[in-house]
Amino acid sequence: MILQLVEKSGKSVLPLLSAMMLPTNSSIDQVVPFTSAIDRLYPSEAYVTLNKKRGKAMADQLATVSKLRLFRKIGMLSADDMQKVGEAIKIQLDLK
């Protein structure tokens, strides 16, 4: 399941896609950053729509973050978009 979350980083707020939900007792999560800058699409990225706005998930920036930094759910991706993100992650990790 992929949830849209935001990360608080200093004064800025960076939207993130939770890519792999770890066990609920884990203090960390794997995340894929999301951006509205969609002028170029690389193989390890995927176009997605969140809250009726087009953006892209950047699996080439896959990261591990503390769940303490994830504080607000702002929406969910469609099943099709979740599949696109999954494919981008497979490309990035050379699992295809």
C-alpha positions, 0 to 999 in steps of 0.5 A: 500500500502506498500512502502520500505523506509529508515530511517536515524538514526545517521550515520546508515541507516535502511531500513523500510517497511511502513506498514500502510499509514496514511493520507498524512497530518499526520506527523507520519507513522507506519513502519515494519523494514526489514533485510537481516538476514534471518537465522530464521523466527518467526511467526510475520515475513515474507520473502520478496524480495526487489530489487531481494534480499531476506530479512524479514519484522519483524512485531514484531518490528512494530513502529511509526516514524516521516515522517521527518525520512523517506527520500528515497523510494528504491523500492516496494514489490510485492502484494504477499509479501505485503500480507505476511507482512500483515499476519505477522502484524495480528499475531503480533497484535493478529488480526487473 
